[in-house]
């Protein structure tokens, strides 16, 4: 039961994602969370480093869409200057926003990955759609809202169960 919260890949940050490996697997699209995945939850705009990474991702042929549970003002202010399409108020782990993101990308589930910092929303929602999931360490967990903090408590229960089954280890992340 708890395996559905287990990501296909874990990395420290988006900068550690092996883009060439994903391309070799036939991945052409990236659905990414915003807060604590791309930037801290209280950072309004992309950092120069992130803007360069996103340029590199798109130059490599990937299509990108942001899917966030946050409100339109927050997501639009971040995504619009970068020219990245977005879906706000996504209600993850529900699947409708992921389905809309696939439609926006014009890709199938097997051609797309989901990147996020939460097992309960990003990973679980992505897995429900048959997407390859990549979990990143949250950038700024101290800035998280109450809903995310509740999810983090639930994640601790899931992690305990996964460790007990020998499916999760705290060793070096890819």
ZIFEN-V291459 format. One record per helix or strand. SS is the DSSP state (A for helix, B for strand). FROM is the first residue (numbers start at 0). TO is the last residue. Records with the same first field share a line. If there is no record, write none. Layout:
SS: FROM-TO  FROM-TO
This chain:
A: 1-4  13-15  18-23  47-58  71-81  95-104  108-110  118-127  140-142  145-163
B: 8-10  28-31  34-34  38-38  62-66  84-86  111-115  131-135
